[in-house]
Amino acid sequence: MIETKGHNGQVQFDGEFVTIARKGFLARSSVGKGVKRIHLSQIAAVQWKPAGFAVNGFIRFTVPGGIETRARFGSRTTSAAKDENSVIFTQKQQPAFAELRDAVESAIAARGQVAAPTSAGMVADELAKLQGLLDQGVLSPEEFSQQKARLLG
């Protein structure tokens, strides 16, 4: 289990789920308090901006069907601070976040070596898993609909 604490949230990775927890004033003023769990299979990419001497960095977990926008020059970190799938970190916190990024990317690569569902039974199993994630609150209804549409072609 990898646990890191950033400027506007904490991130845990247990090999299967990335959990982003937000507490306190910064969470309330940016994306809101609470906990979000993202299953590894739902992470399409890990975006990374390293912290510099005078600027914070961030890690962002991209999910399929998510709405991504390209931030204007100089406002990437500000944009990430408002994203529920991002956590801002300082230069001092960066090594722990780099370790987290490497672990998540390695786990994604290892999962990518597994064959994709090819039969109707496997698609049904995937739909059942998605329904479970929806019931647990891991996926929003919109994310569930998008993933269902993707599976059904």
N, C-alpha and C positions, 0 to 999 in steps of 0.2 A: 504494500500500500504506500503510495506516494501522497504526501499532504504538503501543500504550499499555501502561504498566506500572502495575498497581494494587497494593493492599495485600496481596492473597492470590493474585495471578496476573497474567499478561500476556495481552493480547488483540491479535490481528492480524486485519485485514480486507483481503482482496485483491480485493474486488469480487464474489467468488463464494463464498468460504468465510470464516466467522468461526472463528478458531483460538484456543482458550483453553489456555494452557500454565501448568503449576503446578510450581514447584520450591521446595525448601527446607522449613524447619520448619513455617511457616504452612500450606503446602499439605498436608503430611502430617497435620497436626492437624485440618484441616477436611474437605476432600473427597478428599485423596490426591494424590500426585504423578502427573504424566502430561500428555498432550496430548489435547484433544478438538477435532475439526473438525466444524462444523455448516454444511452447505450452505445457501446463502441461501434456497432453496426450502423448507427445513424450518423456517425461522423464522417463527412466526405473529405474534409481537409482541416489542417491546423495552420492558421495564419499566425505569423510571428513578426513582431517589430521589436528589436532590441532597445533597451533603455540606453540613453546617452548620458553625458555629463549633466545636462540641464533639462532633459526631457524623460518622461516615463515611457516604458514599453508596454506591450500588451500581447496576450495570447488570445486567439479567437478560434472557437470550434465551429466550423461550417457544417450545417446540416442540409441534406437534400431538400429542395423546395424552399429553403430560406431565402429571404429577400436581402440581397447584398447590394450595397451601393458603393461606388468608389468615392472616397472622401477627397475633398479639395486638398491641395498641397498645404501642409502644415496643420491639418486638422484630423489626421488619421486617429490619433490617440483620443481626441475629444469625441470623435464618432464612435470609437470602440467603447468608451466609457458608458455610452447609452445603450449598448448592445447586451442583451441578457446572456449571450453565449461568450462574452469576453470578460477578461479580468486584467486590470491594469497593475503593473508592478514597477518598482523602483530599480535602480541599478544594483542596489545591495541585495534585492530579492531575486534578481535575474538568474543566478546559478540554479536555484531550486526550480524555477520555471523552465529553464533549459532542460533539466533532468526530466521534468514532467512531459515536456514536448517530445523528447526523444523516446520516452516510454510509450506514449500514446501512438506516435508514428510507427514504432516497431510493432506494436500490437495490431495496428491497422494493416501493415504490410503482411503480417503473419496470417491475418484473417483473409486477406486478398488471395492467398494461395489455396483457399477452399473453393471448390467448384460452386458456381451459382446454381440456384434451383432450375431444373430443366423439366420436371414432370408436374402434372396437375396436383399430385399429392404434396410435392414439396412447396408449391405455391400456396396450397391450403395451409400447410404448416407455418409458412411465413406470415400469412394473413392472421392466423391464430396468435402468433407472437406479437404482431402489431397491435391486435386487439388487447392483448395483455398489457402492453406498454401504454396503450390509451387508458385502460382501466386503472393502472397504477399512477397515472398522471405524468408519466415520462414524456408522452407525446400529446400535443394539443390536438383537438379535432381536425384542424386544418392540416397539420403534419400527417395525421393518420390518413386523411383522404388523399393527400398527395402520394403517400407511399403505397396506398392501395391501388391507385390509378397506375402507378409505375409498375407494380407487380402484375396487374391484369392487362397491361399493354395498352 
